[in-house]
C-alpha cells in the first residue's frame, strides 16, 4: 500500500440503546444455547464412572446458566430502569433506585 492510498473505514451506524440491548440479548442467548448443547456432548453415558468429560459438561452447563442469567438481568434492568450497586465488601447487591409509591386506583 503506497502512501497515497488511504484506508477508508465506513462509519458504524448509531444504534439506540433498546436495539443494542436486543442485539446483545440475541448474541448472548445464542452463546448460552451453545454451552448447553456442548454440555450434552460431554455428558458421560455412565453416571457411576465420572471422568474429565463430566467436568467439561458441568463447566459448559455453568457457562450456559450464567450467560442466560446475564440476558435475564439485562432485560429486567431495561424494563425496570433500576440501578444496582454492588458492594464488594458485602458481596450483595443493593437497590439504590429511589422507591416510588404508586397510588392505588
Secondary structure, 3 states (H helix, E strand, C coil): CCCCCCCCCCCCCCCCHHHHHHHHHHHHHHHHHHHHHHHHHHCCCCCCCCCHHHHHHHHHHHHHHHHHHHHHHHHHHHHHCCCEEEECCCCEEEECCCCCCCCCC
